[in-house]
Amino acid sequence: MFKKISLCILAMASWQASAEQSYFFDQQDGQFDLGYHLAENAYGFLPVPILITEPAVGAGGGLMGLFLHETDEEKELRKQKALESIDGGAQLIPAAMTLVGGGATANGTWFAFAGHRHSWLNDSIRYTGGAGAAKANLDIYTNLGGLLPEGKNLKFDTTTEAYFAMQKLQFRVADTPLLLGLKQLWSVSSVSSSNAVVDWFLQTALGDKHTTSGLGLVAEYDTRDNMFFPKKGYILSAEYMLYDEALGSDSHYGTLDTSGEFYFPIAKKWTFAVAASYQELYEKDTSLSPTTKPYVDLRGVSAFRYQGDQVGTLQAQLMYHIDHRWTVSTFYGYGQTETGTESIQDSSDSVNAYGVGFRYQIARRYGIHMGVDVAASEEERALYFNLGSGF
């Protein structure tokens, strides 16, 4: 009697262990994988740890959850495609997704956000929206409009508290990779500084509360084979935003933001990628928040360390795919800023950054990769946990 009961218990335990093993391991290659968890669990999400080593705000951390929403038909189709080939499921139209997360750093900076992306009619209509709150303690660098010698910048601390929201609606042009649409941004913020002179200037120029509200046009041309971790194709995007009193904004100015990413499979296991961006601030008001100006956004460079009225970056990345799970990479980036003064050469700045990294394909059905980058520039070094290619 007891022997039979023991055998039943062992059989149940063995079945449970087998079920748990298949739940978190891929059917095709037997490797650790969260694709099934994301697709089949009603409350399943991909936990993305946020390890913050951004020099601008200090060490910190947080957690982000990626939720994917699919119909039963979409789940079954992606499952079948994933069984047919290693990258089959990743080639399908991306599922609707939700991001929720938050974090904090040692210098008192914190943030919390939620965002959602959805599409209809075979991705002919796409909507992206999000909202959040943040407090950022940042050092701002300025050369006082070119008055200081080249390479000599004045540094002062700022504290920005803000609530923000964004939404974007895009429509596909016929049956092409081109998407056109509208974008709306809104935020309410307050900026202060421990420097009495700087704080007086900020309060005089911006007041206790400052509302930013803008509306713009967006265009995107996307031929990538996977939005999470592409190995071929390219994406070009451009947006022009206008902030005006008629839209509820306390400031009047415009911004242009253009970027591109290109992925070239140069051999069976090698991918070469190039990325470039250009941002410009069309300033109308003389008093704008110090965080309004675009900045060089590169791995290994502090956010807002290099700012200007015009900012350009160029990046290159070489990836070696050890197998369909593991990828190692090396990358290099260059950024340059220009101010709006008459003496452009005296008010320009540039920076080089470089590093190495690796990725692991954590959800093969969707082609989602996670990993770590170690990057450095002339002034600092940083460690990044990244979801995607890194650009």
Contacts in CASP RR format, 6 or more apart in sequence:
PFRMAT RR
TARGET T0000
AUTHOR 0000-0000-0000
METHOD contacts of the structure
MODEL  1
MFKKISLCILAMASWQASAEQSYFFDQQDGQFDLGYHLAENAYGFLPVPI
LITEPAVGAGGGLMGLFLHETDEEKELRKQKALESIDGGAQLIPAAMTLV
GGGATANGTWFAFAGHRHSWLNDSIRYTGGAGAAKANLDIYTNLGGLLPE
GKNLKFDTTTEAYFAMQKLQFRVADTPLLLGLKQLWSVSSVSSSNAVVDW
FLQTALGDKHTTSGLGLVAEYDTRDNMFFPKKGYILSAEYMLYDEALGSD
SHYGTLDTSGEFYFPIAKKWTFAVAASYQELYEKDTSLSPTTKPYVDLRG
VSAFRYQGDQVGTLQAQLMYHIDHRWTVSTFYGYGQTETGTESIQDSSDS
VNAYGVGFRYQIARRYGIHMGVDVAASEEERALYFNLGSGF
22 36 0 8 1.000
23 36 0 8 1.000
23 37 0 8 1.000
24 32 0 8 1.000
24 33 0 8 1.000
24 34 0 8 1.000
24 36 0 8 1.000
24 37 0 8 1.000
25 31 0 8 1.000
25 32 0 8 1.000
25 33 0 8 1.000
26 32 0 8 1.000
26 33 0 8 1.000
26 35 0 8 1.000
26 36 0 8 1.000
26 364 0 8 1.000
27 36 0 8 1.000
27 83 0 8 1.000
28 82 0 8 1.000
28 83 0 8 1.000
28 86 0 8 1.000
28 364 0 8 1.000
29 324 0 8 1.000
29 325 0 8 1.000
29 364 0 8 1.000
31 325 0 8 1.000
32 362 0 8 1.000
33 361 0 8 1.000
33 362 0 8 1.000
33 363 0 8 1.000
33 364 0 8 1.000
34 46 0 8 1.000
34 362 0 8 1.000
34 363 0 8 1.000
35 362 0 8 1.000
35 363 0 8 1.000
35 364 0 8 1.000
35 365 0 8 1.000
35 366 0 8 1.000
35 368 0 8 1.000
36 365 0 8 1.000
37 44 0 8 1.000
38 44 0 8 1.000
38 45 0 8 1.000
38 46 0 8 1.000
38 66 0 8 1.000
38 68 0 8 1.000
38 363 0 8 1.000
38 365 0 8 1.000
38 366 0 8 1.000
39 68 0 8 1.000
39 70 0 8 1.000
39 75 0 8 1.000
39 78 0 8 1.000
39 79 0 8 1.000
39 365 0 8 1.000
40 75 0 8 1.000
44 67 0 8 1.000
45 65 0 8 1.000
45 66 0 8 1.000
45 67 0 8 1.000
46 65 0 8 1.000
46 66 0 8 1.000
46 67 0 8 1.000
46 68 0 8 1.000
46 362 0 8 1.000
46 363 0 8 1.000
46 368 0 8 1.000
47 63 0 8 1.000
47 64 0 8 1.000
47 65 0 8 1.000
48 63 0 8 1.000
48 64 0 8 1.000
48 65 0 8 1.000
48 66 0 8 1.000
48 370 0 8 1.000
48 385 0 8 1.000
48 387 0 8 1.000
49 61 0 8 1.000
49 62 0 8 1.000
49 63 0 8 1.000
49 64 0 8 1.000
49 385 0 8 1.000
50 61 0 8 1.000
50 62 0 8 1.000
50 63 0 8 1.000
50 64 0 8 1.000
50 101 0 8 1.000
50 102 0 8 1.000
50 103 0 8 1.000
50 385 0 8 1.000
51 60 0 8 1.000
51 61 0 8 1.000
51 62 0 8 1.000
51 383 0 8 1.000
51 384 0 8 1.000
51 385 0 8 1.000
52 58 0 8 1.000
52 59 0 8 1.000
52 60 0 8 1.000
52 61 0 8 1.000
52 62 0 8 1.000
52 103 0 8 1.000
52 105 0 8 1.000
53 59 0 8 1.000
53 60 0 8 1.000
53 382 0 8 1.000
53 383 0 8 1.000
53 384 0 8 1.000
54 105 0 8 1.000
54 302 0 8 1.000
54 303 0 8 1.000
54 382 0 8 1.000
55 300 0 8 1.000
55 302 0 8 1.000
55 305 0 8 1.000
55 379 0 8 1.000
55 380 0 8 1.000
55 382 0 8 1.000
56 138 0 8 1.000
56 139 0 8 1.000
56 302 0 8 1.000
56 303 0 8 1.000
56 304 0 8 1.000
56 305 0 8 1.000
57 105 0 8 1.000
57 107 0 8 1.000
57 108 0 8 1.000
57 109 0 8 1.000
57 136 0 8 1.000
57 137 0 8 1.000
57 138 0 8 1.000
57 303 0 8 1.000
58 105 0 8 1.000
58 106 0 8 1.000
58 107 0 8 1.000
58 109 0 8 1.000
59 105 0 8 1.000
59 106 0 8 1.000
60 103 0 8 1.000
60 104 0 8 1.000
60 105 0 8 1.000
60 106 0 8 1.000
61 103 0 8 1.000
61 104 0 8 1.000
61 105 0 8 1.000
62 101 0 8 1.000
62 102 0 8 1.000
62 103 0 8 1.000
62 104 0 8 1.000
63 101 0 8 1.000
63 102 0 8 1.000
63 103 0 8 1.000
64 99 0 8 1.000
64 100 0 8 1.000
64 101 0 8 1.000
64 102 0 8 1.000
65 99 0 8 1.000
65 100 0 8 1.000
65 101 0 8 1.000
66 97 0 8 1.000
66 98 0 8 1.000
66 99 0 8 1.000
66 368 0 8 1.000
66 387 0 8 1.000
67 97 0 8 1.000
67 98 0 8 1.000
67 99 0 8 1.000
67 100 0 8 1.000
68 95 0 8 1.000
68 96 0 8 1.000
68 97 0 8 1.000
68 366 0 8 1.000
69 95 0 8 1.000
69 96 0 8 1.000
69 97 0 8 1.000
69 98 0 8 1.000
69 118 0 8 1.000
70 78 0 8 1.000
70 95 0 8 1.000
70 96 0 8 1.000
74 92 0 8 1.000
74 95 0 8 1.000
77 92 0 8 1.000
78 89 0 8 1.000
78 92 0 8 1.000
78 95 0 8 1.000
78 365 0 8 1.000
78 366 0 8 1.000
79 365 0 8 1.000
81 88 0 8 1.000
81 89 0 8 1.000
81 91 0 8 1.000
81 92 0 8 1.000
82 88 0 8 1.000
82 89 0 8 1.000
82 364 0 8 1.000
82 365 0 8 1.000
86 324 0 8 1.000
86 364 0 8 1.000
87 225 0 8 1.000
87 226 0 8 1.000
87 324 0 8 1.000
87 367 0 8 1.000
89 364 0 8 1.000
89 365 0 8 1.000
89 366 0 8 1.000
89 367 0 8 1.000
90 225 0 8 1.000
90 226 0 8 1.000
90 228 0 8 1.000
90 229 0 8 1.000
90 364 0 8 1.000
90 365 0 8 1.000
90 366 0 8 1.000
90 367 0 8 1.000
91 225 0 8 1.000
91 226 0 8 1.000
93 119 0 8 1.000
93 122 0 8 1.000
93 123 0 8 1.000
94 117 0 8 1.000
94 119 0 8 1.000
94 123 0 8 1.000
94 227 0 8 1.000
94 228 0 8 1.000
94 366 0 8 1.000
95 366 0 8 1.000
96 116 0 8 1.000
96 117 0 8 1.000
96 118 0 8 1.000
96 119 0 8 1.000
97 116 0 8 1.000
97 117 0 8 1.000
98 114 0 8 1.000
98 115 0 8 1.000
98 116 0 8 1.000
98 117 0 8 1.000
99 113 0 8 1.000
99 114 0 8 1.000
99 115 0 8 1.000
99 116 0 8 1.000
100 113 0 8 1.000
100 114 0 8 1.000
100 115 0 8 1.000
101 112 0 8 1.000
101 113 0 8 1.000
101 114 0 8 1.000
102 110 0 8 1.000
102 111 0 8 1.000
102 112 0 8 1.000
102 113 0 8 1.000
103 110 0 8 1.000
103 111 0 8 1.000
103 112 0 8 1.000
104 110 0 8 1.000
104 111 0 8 1.000
107 137 0 8 1.000
108 135 0 8 1.000
108 137 0 8 1.000
109 134 0 8 1.000
109 135 0 8 1.000
109 136 0 8 1.000
109 137 0 8 1.000
109 138 0 8 1.000
110 134 0 8 1.000
110 135 0 8 1.000
111 132 0 8 1.000
111 133 0 8 1.000
111 134 0 8 1.000
111 135 0 8 1.000
111 136 0 8 1.000
112 132 0 8 1.000
112 133 0 8 1.000
112 134 0 8 1.000
113 130 0 8 1.000
113 131 0 8 1.000
113 132 0 8 1.000
113 133 0 8 1.000
113 134 0 8 1.000
114 130 0 8 1.000
114 131 0 8 1.000
114 132 0 8 1.000
115 128 0 8 1.000
115 129 0 8 1.000
115 130 0 8 1.000
115 131 0 8 1.000
116 127 0 8 1.000
116 128 0 8 1.000
116 129 0 8 1.000
116 130 0 8 1.000
117 126 0 8 1.000
117 127 0 8 1.000
117 128 0 8 1.000
117 129 0 8 1.000
118 126 0 8 1.000
118 127 0 8 1.000
119 125 0 8 1.000
119 126 0 8 1.000
119 127 0 8 1.000
120 126 0 8 1.000
123 172 0 8 1.000
124 171 0 8 1.000
124 172 0 8 1.000
125 169 0 8 1.000
125 170 0 8 1.000
125 171 0 8 1.000
125 172 0 8 1.000
126 169 0 8 1.000
126 170 0 8 1.000
126 171 0 8 1.000
126 172 0 8 1.000
126 179 0 8 1.000
127 167 0 8 1.000
127 168 0 8 1.000
127 169 0 8 1.000
127 170 0 8 1.000
128 166 0 8 1.000
128 167 0 8 1.000
128 168 0 8 1.000
128 170 0 8 1.000
129 165 0 8 1.000
129 166 0 8 1.000
129 167 0 8 1.000
129 168 0 8 1.000
130 165 0 8 1.000
130 166 0 8 1.000
130 167 0 8 1.000
131 163 0 8 1.000
131 164 0 8 1.000
131 165 0 8 1.000
131 166 0 8 1.000
132 163 0 8 1.000
132 164 0 8 1.000
132 165 0 8 1.000
133 162 0 8 1.000
133 163 0 8 1.000
133 164 0 8 1.000
134 160 0 8 1.000
134 161 0 8 1.000
134 162 0 8 1.000
134 164 0 8 1.000
135 159 0 8 1.000
135 160 0 8 1.000
135 161 0 8 1.000
135 162 0 8 1.000
136 159 0 8 1.000
136 160 0 8 1.000
136 162 0 8 1.000
136 291 0 8 1.000
137 157 0 8 1.000
137 158 0 8 1.000
137 159 0 8 1.000
138 157 0 8 1.000
138 158 0 8 1.000
138 160 0 8 1.000
138 291 0 8 1.000
138 303 0 8 1.000
138 304 0 8 1.000
139 155 0 8 1.000
139 156 0 8 1.000
139 157 0 8 1.000
139 158 0 8 1.000
139 304 0 8 1.000
140 155 0 8 1.000
140 156 0 8 1.000
140 157 0 8 1.000
140 158 0 8 1.000
140 290 0 8 1.000
140 291 0 8 1.000
140 304 0 8 1.000
140 307 0 8 1.000
141 153 0 8 1.000
141 154 0 8 1.000
141 155 0 8 1.000
141 304 0 8 1.000
141 305 0 8 1.000
141 306 0 8 1.000
141 307 0 8 1.000
142 153 0 8 1.000
142 154 0 8 1.000
142 156 0 8 1.000
142 290 0 8 1.000
142 307 0 8 1.000
143 150 0 8 1.000
143 151 0 8 1.000
143 152 0 8 1.000
143 153 0 8 1.000
143 154 0 8 1.000
143 339 0 8 1.000
143 347 0 8 1.000
143 349 0 8 1.000
144 154 0 8 1.000
145 339 0 8 1.000
145 341 0 8 1.000
145 347 0 8 1.000
146 339 0 8 1.000
146 341 0 8 1.000
146 343 0 8 1.000
146 346 0 8 1.000
146 347 0 8 1.000
148 154 0 8 1.000
150 346 0 8 1.000
150 348 0 8 1.000
150 349 0 8 1.000
151 349 0 8 1.000
153 349 0 8 1.000
156 193 0 8 1.000
156 195 0 8 1.000
156 198 0 8 1.000
157 193 0 8 1.000
157 194 0 8 1.000
157 195 0 8 1.000
158 191 0 8 1.000
158 192 0 8 1.000
158 193 0 8 1.000
158 198 0 8 1.000
158 202 0 8 1.000
158 290 0 8 1.000
158 291 0 8 1.000
159 191 0 8 1.000
159 192 0 8 1.000
159 193 0 8 1.000
160 189 0 8 1.000
160 190 0 8 1.000
160 191 0 8 1.000
160 289 0 8 1.000
160 291 0 8 1.000
161 189 0 8 1.000
161 190 0 8 1.000
162 187 0 8 1.000
162 188 0 8 1.000
162 189 0 8 1.000
162 190 0 8 1.000
163 187 0 8 1.000
163 188 0 8 1.000
163 189 0 8 1.000
164 185 0 8 1.000
164 186 0 8 1.000
164 187 0 8 1.000
164 188 0 8 1.000
164 189 0 8 1.000
165 185 0 8 1.000
165 186 0 8 1.000
165 187 0 8 1.000
166 183 0 8 1.000
166 184 0 8 1.000
166 185 0 8 1.000
166 186 0 8 1.000
167 183 0 8 1.000
167 184 0 8 1.000
168 181 0 8 1.000
168 182 0 8 1.000
168 183 0 8 1.000
168 184 0 8 1.000
168 218 0 8 1.000
169 181 0 8 1.000
169 182 0 8 1.000
170 179 0 8 1.000
170 180 0 8 1.000
170 181 0 8 1.000
170 218 0 8 1.000
170 220 0 8 1.000
171 179 0 8 1.000
171 180 0 8 1.000
171 181 0 8 1.000
172 178 0 8 1.000
172 179 0 8 1.000
173 179 0 8 1.000
173 180 0 8 1.000
177 221 0 8 1.000
177 222 0 8 1.000
177 223 0 8 1.000
178 219 0 8 1.000
178 220 0 8 1.000
178 221 0 8 1.000
179 218 0 8 1.000
179 219 0 8 1.000
179 220 0 8 1.000
179 221 0 8 1.000
179 222 0 8 1.000
180 217 0 8 1.000
180 218 0 8 1.000
180 219 0 8 1.000
181 217 0 8 1.000
181 218 0 8 1.000
181 219 0 8 1.000
182 215 0 8 1.000
182 216 0 8 1.000
182 217 0 8 1.000
182 218 0 8 1.000
183 215 0 8 1.000
183 216 0 8 1.000
183 217 0 8 1.000
183 218 0 8 1.000
183 239 0 8 1.000
183 241 0 8 1.000
184 214 0 8 1.000
184 215 0 8 1.000
184 216 0 8 1.000
185 212 0 8 1.000
185 213 0 8 1.000
185 214 0 8 1.000
185 241 0 8 1.000
186 211 0 8 1.000
186 212 0 8 1.000
186 213 0 8 1.000
186 214 0 8 1.000
187 211 0 8 1.000
187 212 0 8 1.000
187 213 0 8 1.000
188 209 0 8 1.000
188 210 0 8 1.000
188 211 0 8 1.000
188 212 0 8 1.000
189 209 0 8 1.000
189 210 0 8 1.000
189 212 0 8 1.000
189 289 0 8 1.000
190 206 0 8 1.000
190 207 0 8 1.000
190 208 0 8 1.000
190 209 0 8 1.000
190 210 0 8 1.000
191 202 0 8 1.000
191 206 0 8 1.000
191 210 0 8 1.000
191 289 0 8 1.000
191 290 0 8 1.000
191 291 0 8 1.000
192 199 0 8 1.000
192 202 0 8 1.000
192 203 0 8 1.000
193 199 0 8 1.000
193 202 0 8 1.000
202 290 0 8 1.000
205 287 0 8 1.000
205 288 0 8 1.000
206 250 0 8 1.000
206 287 0 8 1.000
206 289 0 8 1.000
210 250 0 8 1.000
210 251 0 8 1.000
210 289 0 8 1.000
211 248 0 8 1.000
211 249 0 8 1.000
211 250 0 8 1.000
212 243 0 8 1.000
212 249 0 8 1.000
212 250 0 8 1.000
212 251 0 8 1.000
212 289 0 8 1.000
213 243 0 8 1.000
213 247 0 8 1.000
213 248 0 8 1.000
213 249 0 8 1.000
214 241 0 8 1.000
214 242 0 8 1.000
214 243 0 8 1.000
214 244 0 8 1.000
214 247 0 8 1.000
214 249 0 8 1.000
215 241 0 8 1.000
215 242 0 8 1.000
215 247 0 8 1.000
216 239 0 8 1.000
216 240 0 8 1.000
216 241 0 8 1.000
216 242 0 8 1.000
217 239 0 8 1.000
217 240 0 8 1.000
218 237 0 8 1.000
218 238 0 8 1.000
218 239 0 8 1.000
219 237 0 8 1.000
219 238 0 8 1.000
219 239 0 8 1.000
220 235 0 8 1.000
220 236 0 8 1.000
220 237 0 8 1.000
220 238 0 8 1.000
221 235 0 8 1.000
221 236 0 8 1.000
221 237 0 8 1.000
222 234 0 8 1.000
222 235 0 8 1.000
222 236 0 8 1.000
223 233 0 8 1.000
223 234 0 8 1.000
223 235 0 8 1.000
224 230 0 8 1.000
224 232 0 8 1.000
224 233 0 8 1.000
224 234 0 8 1.000
224 235 0 8 1.000
224 261 0 8 1.000
224 263 0 8 1.000
225 231 0 8 1.000
225 232 0 8 1.000
225 233 0 8 1.000
226 367 0 8 1.000
228 366 0 8 1.000
228 367 0 8 1.000
228 368 0 8 1.000
228 369 0 8 1.000
228 387 0 8 1.000
228 388 0 8 1.000
229 359 0 8 1.000
229 361 0 8 1.000
229 367 0 8 1.000
229 368 0 8 1.000
229 369 0 8 1.000
229 388 0 8 1.000
229 389 0 8 1.000
230 261 0 8 1.000
230 263 0 8 1.000
230 389 0 8 1.000
231 263 0 8 1.000
231 265 0 8 1.000
231 271 0 8 1.000
231 321 0 8 1.000
232 263 0 8 1.000
232 264 0 8 1.000
232 265 0 8 1.000
232 271 0 8 1.000
233 262 0 8 1.000
233 263 0 8 1.000
234 260 0 8 1.000
234 261 0 8 1.000
234 262 0 8 1.000
234 263 0 8 1.000
235 260 0 8 1.000
235 261 0 8 1.000
236 259 0 8 1.000
236 260 0 8 1.000
237 258 0 8 1.000
237 259 0 8 1.000
237 260 0 8 1.000
238 256 0 8 1.000
238 257 0 8 1.000
238 258 0 8 1.000
238 259 0 8 1.000
239 256 0 8 1.000
239 257 0 8 1.000
239 258 0 8 1.000
240 254 0 8 1.000
240 255 0 8 1.000
240 256 0 8 1.000
240 257 0 8 1.000
241 254 0 8 1.000
241 255 0 8 1.000
241 257 0 8 1.000
242 254 0 8 1.000
243 249 0 8 1.000
243 251 0 8 1.000
243 252 0 8 1.000
243 253 0 8 1.000
243 254 0 8 1.000
243 255 0 8 1.000
244 252 0 8 1.000
245 252 0 8 1.000
251 284 0 8 1.000
251 285 0 8 1.000
251 287 0 8 1.000
251 288 0 8 1.000
251 289 0 8 1.000
251 292 0 8 1.000
252 284 0 8 1.000
252 285 0 8 1.000
253 281 0 8 1.000
253 282 0 8 1.000
253 283 0 8 1.000
253 284 0 8 1.000
253 285 0 8 1.000
253 288 0 8 1.000
253 292 0 8 1.000
254 281 0 8 1.000
254 282 0 8 1.000
254 283 0 8 1.000
254 284 0 8 1.000
255 279 0 8 1.000
255 280 0 8 1.000
255 281 0 8 1.000
255 282 0 8 1.000
255 294 0 8 1.000
256 278 0 8 1.000
256 279 0 8 1.000
256 280 0 8 1.000
256 282 0 8 1.000
257 277 0 8 1.000
257 278 0 8 1.000
257 279 0 8 1.000
257 294 0 8 1.000
258 277 0 8 1.000
258 278 0 8 1.000
258 279 0 8 1.000
259 275 0 8 1.000
259 276 0 8 1.000
259 277 0 8 1.000
259 278 0 8 1.000
260 275 0 8 1.000
260 276 0 8 1.000
260 277 0 8 1.000
261 273 0 8 1.000
261 274 0 8 1.000
261 275 0 8 1.000
261 389 0 8 1.000
261 391 0 8 1.000
262 273 0 8 1.000
262 274 0 8 1.000
262 275 0 8 1.000
263 271 0 8 1.000
263 272 0 8 1.000
263 273 0 8 1.000
263 389 0 8 1.000
264 271 0 8 1.000
264 272 0 8 1.000
264 273 0 8 1.000
264 274 0 8 1.000
265 271 0 8 1.000
266 272 0 8 1.000
269 320 0 8 1.000
269 321 0 8 1.000
269 322 0 8 1.000
270 318 0 8 1.000
270 319 0 8 1.000
270 320 0 8 1.000
270 321 0 8 1.000
271 318 0 8 1.000
271 319 0 8 1.000
271 321 0 8 1.000
272 316 0 8 1.000
272 317 0 8 1.000
272 318 0 8 1.000
272 319 0 8 1.000
273 316 0 8 1.000
273 317 0 8 1.000
273 318 0 8 1.000
273 319 0 8 1.000
273 389 0 8 1.000
273 391 0 8 1.000
274 314 0 8 1.000
274 315 0 8 1.000
274 316 0 8 1.000
274 317 0 8 1.000
275 313 0 8 1.000
275 314 0 8 1.000
275 315 0 8 1.000
275 316 0 8 1.000
275 317 0 8 1.000
275 391 0 8 1.000
276 312 0 8 1.000
276 313 0 8 1.000
276 314 0 8 1.000
276 315 0 8 1.000
277 297 0 8 1.000
277 311 0 8 1.000
277 312 0 8 1.000
277 313 0 8 1.000
278 310 0 8 1.000
278 311 0 8 1.000
278 312 0 8 1.000
279 294 0 8 1.000
279 310 0 8 1.000
279 311 0 8 1.000
279 312 0 8 1.000
280 294 0 8 1.000
280 309 0 8 1.000
280 310 0 8 1.000
280 311 0 8 1.000
281 292 0 8 1.000
281 293 0 8 1.000
281 294 0 8 1.000
281 308 0 8 1.000
281 309 0 8 1.000
281 310 0 8 1.000
283 309 0 8 1.000
291 304 0 8 1.000
293 307 0 8 1.000
293 308 0 8 1.000
293 309 0 8 1.000
294 307 0 8 1.000
294 308 0 8 1.000
294 310 0 8 1.000
294 311 0 8 1.000
295 303 0 8 1.000
295 304 0 8 1.000
295 305 0 8 1.000
295 306 0 8 1.000
295 307 0 8 1.000
295 308 0 8 1.000
295 311 0 8 1.000
295 337 0 8 1.000
296 305 0 8 1.000
296 306 0 8 1.000
296 307 0 8 1.000
296 311 0 8 1.000
296 312 0 8 1.000
296 313 0 8 1.000
296 335 0 8 1.000
296 336 0 8 1.000
296 337 0 8 1.000
296 351 0 8 1.000
297 303 0 8 1.000
297 313 0 8 1.000
298 313 0 8 1.000
298 315 0 8 1.000
298 333 0 8 1.000
298 335 0 8 1.000
298 351 0 8 1.000
298 353 0 8 1.000
298 375 0 8 1.000
298 377 0 8 1.000
299 331 0 8 1.000
299 353 0 8 1.000
299 355 0 8 1.000
299 373 0 8 1.000
299 375 0 8 1.000
299 382 0 8 1.000
299 384 0 8 1.000
299 390 0 8 1.000
300 353 0 8 1.000
300 355 0 8 1.000
300 375 0 8 1.000
300 376 0 8 1.000
300 377 0 8 1.000
300 380 0 8 1.000
300 381 0 8 1.000
300 382 0 8 1.000
301 335 0 8 1.000
301 351 0 8 1.000
301 353 0 8 1.000
301 377 0 8 1.000
301 380 0 8 1.000
302 379 0 8 1.000
302 380 0 8 1.000
305 351 0 8 1.000
305 379 0 8 1.000
306 335 0 8 1.000
306 337 0 8 1.000
306 349 0 8 1.000
306 350 0 8 1.000
306 351 0 8 1.000
307 337 0 8 1.000
308 337 0 8 1.000
308 338 0 8 1.000
308 339 0 8 1.000
308 340 0 8 1.000
309 338 0 8 1.000
309 339 0 8 1.000
309 340 0 8 1.000
310 337 0 8 1.000
310 338 0 8 1.000
310 340 0 8 1.000
311 335 0 8 1.000
311 336 0 8 1.000
311 337 0 8 1.000
311 338 0 8 1.000
312 335 0 8 1.000
312 336 0 8 1.000
312 337 0 8 1.000
313 333 0 8 1.000
313 334 0 8 1.000
313 335 0 8 1.000
313 336 0 8 1.000
314 333 0 8 1.000
314 334 0 8 1.000
314 335 0 8 1.000
315 331 0 8 1.000
315 332 0 8 1.000
315 333 0 8 1.000
315 334 0 8 1.000
315 391 0 8 1.000
316 331 0 8 1.000
316 332 0 8 1.000
316 333 0 8 1.000
317 329 0 8 1.000
317 330 0 8 1.000
317 331 0 8 1.000
317 332 0 8 1.000
317 389 0 8 1.000
317 390 0 8 1.000
317 391 0 8 1.000
318 329 0 8 1.000
318 330 0 8 1.000
318 331 0 8 1.000
319 327 0 8 1.000
319 328 0 8 1.000
319 329 0 8 1.000
319 389 0 8 1.000
320 327 0 8 1.000
320 328 0 8 1.000
320 329 0 8 1.000
321 327 0 8 1.000
322 328 0 8 1.000
324 361 0 8 1.000
324 364 0 8 1.000
325 360 0 8 1.000
325 361 0 8 1.000
326 358 0 8 1.000
326 359 0 8 1.000
326 360 0 8 1.000
326 361 0 8 1.000
327 358 0 8 1.000
327 359 0 8 1.000
327 360 0 8 1.000
327 361 0 8 1.000
327 369 0 8 1.000
328 356 0 8 1.000
328 357 0 8 1.000
328 358 0 8 1.000
329 356 0 8 1.000
329 357 0 8 1.000
329 358 0 8 1.000
329 359 0 8 1.000
330 354 0 8 1.000
330 355 0 8 1.000
330 356 0 8 1.000
330 357 0 8 1.000
331 354 0 8 1.000
331 355 0 8 1.000
331 356 0 8 1.000
331 357 0 8 1.000
331 373 0 8 1.000
331 375 0 8 1.000
331 390 0 8 1.000
332 352 0 8 1.000
332 353 0 8 1.000
332 354 0 8 1.000
332 355 0 8 1.000
333 352 0 8 1.000
333 353 0 8 1.000
333 354 0 8 1.000
334 350 0 8 1.000
334 351 0 8 1.000
334 352 0 8 1.000
334 353 0 8 1.000
335 350 0 8 1.000
335 351 0 8 1.000
335 352 0 8 1.000
336 348 0 8 1.000
336 349 0 8 1.000
336 350 0 8 1.000
336 351 0 8 1.000
337 348 0 8 1.000
337 349 0 8 1.000
337 350 0 8 1.000
338 344 0 8 1.000
338 347 0 8 1.000
338 348 0 8 1.000
339 347 0 8 1.000
339 348 0 8 1.000
340 347 0 8 1.000
341 347 0 8 1.000
351 377 0 8 1.000
351 378 0 8 1.000
352 377 0 8 1.000
352 378 0 8 1.000
353 375 0 8 1.000
353 376 0 8 1.000
353 377 0 8 1.000
354 375 0 8 1.000
354 376 0 8 1.000
354 377 0 8 1.000
355 373 0 8 1.000
355 374 0 8 1.000
355 375 0 8 1.000
355 376 0 8 1.000
356 373 0 8 1.000
356 374 0 8 1.000
357 371 0 8 1.000
357 372 0 8 1.000
357 373 0 8 1.000
357 374 0 8 1.000
358 371 0 8 1.000
358 372 0 8 1.000
359 369 0 8 1.000
359 370 0 8 1.000
359 371 0 8 1.000
359 386 0 8 1.000
359 388 0 8 1.000
359 389 0 8 1.000
360 369 0 8 1.000
360 370 0 8 1.000
360 371 0 8 1.000
361 367 0 8 1.000
361 368 0 8 1.000
361 369 0 8 1.000
362 368 0 8 1.000
362 369 0 8 1.000
362 370 0 8 1.000
368 387 0 8 1.000
368 388 0 8 1.000
369 387 0 8 1.000
369 388 0 8 1.000
369 389 0 8 1.000
370 385 0 8 1.000
370 386 0 8 1.000
370 387 0 8 1.000
370 388 0 8 1.000
371 385 0 8 1.000
371 386 0 8 1.000
371 387 0 8 1.000
372 383 0 8 1.000
372 384 0 8 1.000
372 385 0 8 1.000
372 386 0 8 1.000
373 383 0 8 1.000
373 384 0 8 1.000
373 386 0 8 1.000
373 390 0 8 1.000
374 381 0 8 1.000
374 382 0 8 1.000
374 383 0 8 1.000
374 384 0 8 1.000
375 381 0 8 1.000
375 382 0 8 1.000
375 383 0 8 1.000
375 384 0 8 1.000
376 382 0 8 1.000
384 390 0 8 1.000
END
